[in-house]
Amino acid sequence: MKKIFLILAALFVLSSVAFAKPYGEKSRPDSVGDIVFADGTATAWGEGLTLTEEQKRAAVAVIFYAGTGCSNDGERRVLGVGLAQNHDGLAWCTESASAYEVNITTIQCDADGDAGALTFTGDKDGSVNLEQIGAFLRENGIPDDTEYKSLYPAFYFAKNYAKADESNVRGTDYAGGWYLPSLAELYQIWKNRATVNAAIALCGGRQFGDYWYWSASQYQHYLSAFILIFSSGNWGASSKYSIHAVCAVRTFNGEEKTMTVRENLKLRSGEATYTQVLAVMSAGAKVRILELGKAETIDGIPSNWVKVEVQQGAKDRDGKPIKKGTVGWCFGGYLE
């Protein structure tokens, strides 16, 4: 009797860790307006879209840009903004910071054109601007104090975004990687603000208002940094110690989910049990999720079919290697 109970308990544990139904309809975000969830999936915002309370709790960002214009090397970038902002305002840096009276030329992002039709040159990717400030200071014989968050409040709000109230990212794969956007990146949020705000509101986050927002970009004058004026879409320069609103962004490039096969699992040519079996993957095999397929319930487990790519080291049920990169479909209920 005890043995039977232990077997039933084990089955219950396995069923409880089965591949959960994804929050989103897309395997990963790739377009402006996509709502990104904690499991890496996404759903495109559109009029009439509704989210469950569970989806709202799992929402972590809204995509505001997808393209190459916010890259320093021509790489395509998918950028999302967090749902929590600081509207009370923070300083870019304090008057005690080493960068206060220094023109950090390596992080300048110059704007050209009229409000609402700006173009940018220079450092358009703000993802490592705090690190670039530190490097510039050291190279010019100035003490690098960028490790002190009290001296660079706006940068550290973004860097430590997971600590922000209602960020939804604490304890997820997206707890890190956040940063203060460059002027070029911030402008893309303004440009797509109607869609971004609608999606943020649907998730229960804080919308962008007519505030002045700090960018991570140095202005030409050593005492100032760039801001973006959200009431007009124009840029401005403000003293680094001034208090302005702050948001946090991060990249969502290549966020495909890697998962593990729980037990022998058939890799098929299509998303149905009657399609051709390409291989039978053994427990422990790693696969990368490429695409979410139709929902189905198999063996009492509700989940989705998923298109996957077999990773290095995977073996079949006979212990023979499965070629890395093999692509097929499997039922997600047996992945973890």
C-alpha positions as CSV (number, residue, x, y, z in Angstrom):
1,M,0.0,0.0,0.0
2,K,2.8,2.4,0.9
3,K,4.5,1.6,-2.4
4,I,1.4,2.4,-4.4
5,F,1.0,5.7,-2.4
6,L,4.6,6.7,-3.3
7,I,4.0,5.9,-7.0
8,L,0.9,8.0,-7.0
9,A,2.7,10.9,-5.2
10,A,5.5,10.7,-7.8
11,L,3.0,10.9,-10.6
12,F,1.4,13.9,-9.0
13,V,4.7,15.7,-8.7
14,L,5.5,15.0,-12.4
15,S,2.2,16.3,-13.5
16,S,2.6,19.4,-11.5
17,V,5.9,20.3,-13.3
18,A,4.6,19.5,-16.8
19,F,5.2,22.1,-19.5
20,A,2.8,24.8,-18.6
21,K,0.6,26.4,-21.2
22,P,2.4,29.4,-22.6
23,Y,1.1,32.8,-21.6
24,G,1.5,34.2,-25.1
25,E,0.6,33.2,-28.6
26,K,4.0,33.9,-30.1
27,S,7.1,32.0,-29.2
28,R,9.1,35.2,-28.8
29,P,8.5,38.9,-29.3
30,D,9.4,40.5,-32.6
31,S,7.2,43.5,-33.3
32,V,6.2,46.8,-31.8
33,G,3.3,46.4,-29.4
34,D,4.1,42.8,-28.4
35,I,3.5,42.1,-24.8
36,V,6.3,40.0,-23.4
37,F,5.6,37.5,-20.6
38,A,7.9,35.9,-18.0
39,D,8.1,32.6,-20.0
40,G,9.6,34.4,-23.0
41,T,6.4,34.2,-25.1
42,A,4.5,37.2,-26.4
43,T,1.1,38.4,-27.6
44,A,0.6,41.2,-30.1
45,W,-1.4,44.1,-28.8
46,G,-4.5,45.0,-30.7
47,E,-7.9,46.7,-30.2
48,G,-10.1,44.4,-28.2
49,L,-7.3,42.3,-26.8
50,T,-7.9,41.1,-23.2
51,L,-5.6,39.4,-20.8
52,T,-6.3,37.1,-17.9
53,E,-5.2,38.2,-14.4
54,E,-2.5,35.5,-14.6
55,Q,-1.2,37.0,-17.9
56,K,-1.1,40.4,-16.4
57,R,1.0,39.2,-13.4
58,A,3.3,37.5,-15.9
59,A,3.7,40.5,-18.2
60,V,7.2,42.0,-18.1
61,A,7.6,44.4,-21.0
62,V,6.2,45.9,-24.2
63,I,8.2,46.0,-27.4
64,F,8.7,49.5,-28.6
65,Y,11.3,48.9,-31.4
66,A,12.4,46.2,-33.8
67,G,15.0,47.1,-36.4
68,T,18.6,48.2,-36.9
69,G,18.3,52.0,-36.4
70,C,19.1,51.8,-32.7
71,S,22.2,49.7,-33.2
72,N,25.8,50.9,-33.4
73,D,26.8,48.0,-35.7
74,G,23.8,47.4,-37.9
75,E,22.5,44.4,-35.8
76,R,18.8,44.0,-35.6
77,R,17.5,44.7,-32.1
78,V,14.2,44.0,-30.5
79,L,13.7,46.4,-27.6
80,G,11.2,46.4,-24.8
81,V,10.3,48.9,-22.1
82,G,9.4,47.9,-18.5
83,L,5.9,48.4,-17.1
84,A,7.1,50.4,-14.1
85,Q,8.5,53.9,-14.4
86,N,9.8,56.5,-12.1
87,H,7.6,59.6,-12.6
88,D,8.8,61.3,-9.4
89,G,12.1,61.9,-11.1
90,L,15.8,61.2,-10.5
91,A,19.1,62.9,-11.3
92,W,21.3,61.7,-14.2
93,C,24.1,62.0,-11.8
94,T,24.7,64.1,-8.7
95,E,27.1,67.1,-8.4
96,S,29.4,64.9,-6.4
97,A,29.8,62.3,-9.2
98,S,33.0,62.2,-11.3
99,A,31.0,62.4,-14.5
100,Y,29.2,65.6,-13.4
101,E,31.7,68.1,-15.0
102,V,33.0,65.8,-17.7
103,N,32.0,65.6,-21.4
104,I,31.7,61.8,-21.9
105,T,32.1,62.0,-25.7
106,T,31.8,58.2,-26.1
107,I,28.1,58.3,-25.2
108,Q,27.0,61.2,-27.3
109,C,23.9,60.6,-29.5
110,D,23.2,63.6,-31.6
111,A,19.7,64.4,-33.0
112,D,18.9,66.1,-36.3
113,G,15.6,67.2,-37.7
114,D,12.3,68.6,-36.3
115,A,10.3,67.3,-33.4
116,G,8.5,64.1,-34.4
117,A,10.9,63.5,-37.3
118,L,14.3,63.1,-35.6
119,T,17.3,61.1,-36.9
120,F,20.3,60.2,-34.8
121,T,24.0,59.7,-35.1
122,G,26.7,58.6,-32.6
123,D,26.1,56.2,-29.7
124,K,22.5,55.0,-30.4
125,D,22.7,51.8,-28.2
126,G,22.5,52.8,-24.5
127,S,22.9,49.3,-23.1
128,V,26.5,49.8,-21.8
129,N,26.6,53.6,-21.3
130,L,27.2,53.4,-17.6
131,E,30.1,51.1,-18.2
132,Q,31.3,53.5,-20.9
133,I,31.2,56.4,-18.5
134,G,33.5,54.4,-16.1
135,A,35.9,53.5,-18.9
136,F,36.1,57.1,-20.1
137,L,36.8,58.3,-16.6
138,R,39.6,55.8,-16.1
139,E,41.1,56.5,-19.5
140,N,41.3,60.2,-18.7
141,G,42.8,59.8,-15.2
142,I,39.6,60.6,-13.4
143,P,38.4,58.4,-10.5
144,D,35.7,55.9,-11.6
145,D,32.9,56.1,-9.2
146,T,30.2,54.5,-11.3
147,E,29.8,51.6,-8.9
148,Y,28.0,54.0,-6.5
149,K,24.3,54.0,-7.2
150,S,23.7,57.1,-5.1
151,L,25.9,59.1,-7.5
152,Y,24.1,57.9,-10.7
153,P,20.4,57.5,-9.7
154,A,18.8,57.4,-13.1
155,F,21.2,54.7,-14.4
156,Y,20.8,52.6,-11.3
157,F,17.0,52.8,-11.4
158,A,17.3,51.0,-14.7
159,K,20.2,48.7,-13.8
160,N,18.3,47.6,-10.7
161,Y,14.9,47.6,-12.3
162,A,14.0,44.3,-10.8
163,K,13.7,46.0,-7.4
164,A,11.1,48.5,-8.7
165,D,7.6,48.1,-7.4
166,E,5.3,46.3,-10.0
167,S,8.2,45.5,-12.3
168,N,7.0,41.9,-12.5
169,V,10.6,40.7,-13.4
170,R,12.0,39.8,-9.9
171,G,12.8,36.1,-9.9
172,T,12.3,35.7,-13.7
173,D,14.8,35.2,-16.6
174,Y,14.4,39.0,-17.2
175,A,15.5,40.3,-13.8
176,G,18.7,41.6,-15.3
177,G,19.8,43.3,-18.5
178,W,17.8,46.5,-18.0
179,Y,19.4,49.9,-18.8
180,L,18.6,53.6,-19.2
181,P,17.8,54.1,-22.9
182,S,19.9,56.3,-25.3
183,L,18.2,59.3,-26.8
184,A,17.6,57.4,-30.0
185,E,16.0,54.5,-28.1
186,L,13.9,56.8,-26.0
187,Y,12.6,58.6,-29.1
188,Q,11.3,55.2,-30.5
189,I,9.2,54.9,-27.3
190,W,7.8,58.3,-27.9
191,K,7.2,57.6,-31.6
192,N,5.2,54.4,-30.8
193,R,3.8,55.8,-27.5
194,A,0.1,55.2,-28.5
195,T,0.6,51.5,-29.0
196,V,3.1,51.2,-26.1
197,N,0.8,53.0,-23.7
198,A,-2.2,51.0,-24.7
199,A,-0.4,47.7,-24.1
200,I,1.1,48.9,-20.8
201,A,-2.3,50.0,-19.6
202,L,-3.7,46.6,-20.5
203,C,-1.0,45.0,-18.4
204,G,-1.7,47.3,-15.4
205,G,1.5,49.2,-15.7
206,R,2.4,52.9,-15.7
207,Q,1.9,54.7,-19.0
208,F,4.2,57.3,-20.4
209,G,2.9,60.8,-19.7
210,D,3.9,64.3,-20.8
211,Y,7.1,64.2,-18.7
212,W,10.7,65.0,-19.5
213,Y,12.6,61.7,-19.6
214,W,16.3,61.2,-19.1
215,S,18.3,59.5,-21.7
216,A,21.6,57.8,-21.2
217,S,23.2,60.2,-23.7
218,Q,25.7,62.9,-23.0
219,Y,25.0,66.4,-24.5
220,Q,27.7,68.3,-26.2
221,H,28.1,70.6,-23.2
222,Y,29.9,68.8,-20.3
223,L,27.4,69.7,-17.6
224,S,24.3,68.4,-19.5
225,A,22.7,65.3,-20.8
226,F,19.9,64.7,-23.3
227,I,16.3,64.5,-22.3
228,L,13.3,63.7,-24.5
229,I,10.2,65.9,-24.0
230,F,7.2,63.6,-24.3
231,S,4.7,66.3,-24.8
232,S,6.3,67.2,-28.1
233,G,8.7,64.5,-29.2
234,N,11.6,67.0,-29.2
235,W,14.9,66.7,-27.4
236,G,16.4,69.0,-24.8
237,A,19.5,69.3,-22.7
238,S,19.3,69.4,-19.0
239,S,21.8,69.8,-16.2
240,K,22.9,66.4,-15.0
241,Y,21.7,67.0,-11.4
242,S,18.2,67.9,-12.6
243,I,15.3,65.7,-11.6
244,H,13.4,64.0,-14.5
245,A,11.3,60.9,-15.2
246,V,13.1,57.6,-15.8
247,C,12.2,54.3,-17.6
248,A,14.1,51.1,-18.1
249,V,14.5,49.1,-21.3
250,R,16.3,45.9,-22.4
251,T,16.8,43.8,-25.5
252,F,14.7,40.8,-26.2
253,N,16.8,39.4,-29.1
254,G,17.1,35.6,-29.3
255,E,15.0,34.9,-26.2
256,E,14.0,31.4,-27.5
257,K,13.3,29.1,-24.6
258,T,15.6,26.1,-24.0
259,M,13.8,23.2,-22.3
260,T,14.6,19.6,-21.2
261,V,12.8,16.4,-22.3
262,R,11.3,14.8,-19.1
263,E,10.9,11.3,-20.6
264,N,11.2,9.5,-23.9
265,L,9.5,11.9,-26.4
266,K,8.8,11.5,-30.1
267,L,10.1,14.2,-32.4
268,R,7.6,14.5,-35.3
269,S,7.4,16.1,-38.7
270,G,4.2,17.9,-37.7
271,E,2.0,19.0,-34.8
272,A,-0.1,15.8,-34.5
273,T,0.4,12.3,-33.3
274,Y,-0.2,10.8,-36.7
275,T,2.7,12.6,-38.3
276,Q,6.1,11.0,-39.1
277,V,8.4,10.2,-36.2
278,L,11.8,11.7,-36.8
279,A,13.4,10.5,-33.6
280,V,12.5,9.5,-30.1
281,M,14.4,11.8,-27.7
282,S,15.6,10.4,-24.4
283,A,15.0,12.0,-21.1
284,G,17.5,14.9,-20.5
285,A,17.7,15.9,-24.1
286,K,17.8,19.7,-24.6
287,V,15.6,21.4,-27.2
288,R,15.2,25.1,-28.2
289,I,11.7,26.3,-28.7
290,L,11.2,27.8,-32.1
291,E,7.5,28.1,-32.5
292,L,4.3,27.5,-30.5
293,G,1.7,25.3,-32.2
294,K,-1.9,24.3,-31.5
295,A,-3.2,23.5,-28.1
296,E,-4.2,19.9,-27.3
297,T,-4.7,17.6,-24.3
298,I,-2.7,14.4,-24.4
299,D,-2.7,11.8,-21.6
300,G,-4.7,14.3,-19.5
301,I,-2.1,17.0,-19.9
302,P,-3.2,20.3,-21.5
303,S,-0.4,22.0,-23.4
304,N,0.8,23.1,-26.8
305,W,2.7,21.4,-29.6
306,V,6.0,23.1,-30.0
307,K,8.4,23.3,-32.9
308,V,11.9,22.6,-31.5
309,E,15.5,22.5,-32.5
310,V,17.6,19.7,-30.9
311,Q,20.6,20.9,-29.0
312,Q,24.1,19.5,-28.6
313,G,24.4,16.2,-26.7
314,A,20.8,14.9,-27.2
315,K,20.4,11.2,-27.6
316,D,17.6,8.9,-28.7
317,R,16.1,6.2,-26.6
318,D,18.8,3.7,-27.7
319,G,21.5,6.1,-26.6
320,K,22.5,7.1,-30.1
321,P,23.3,10.8,-30.7
322,I,20.6,13.0,-32.4
323,K,22.2,15.5,-34.8
324,K,22.4,18.9,-33.3
325,G,20.1,21.3,-35.2
326,T,17.5,18.6,-36.1
327,V,14.1,20.4,-36.2
328,G,10.7,18.9,-35.6
329,W,7.6,19.0,-33.5
330,C,6.9,17.5,-30.1
331,F,4.2,17.8,-27.4
332,G,5.1,20.4,-24.8
333,G,3.5,18.5,-22.0
334,Y,6.6,16.4,-21.6
335,L,9.1,19.3,-21.5
336,E,10.3,21.1,-18.4
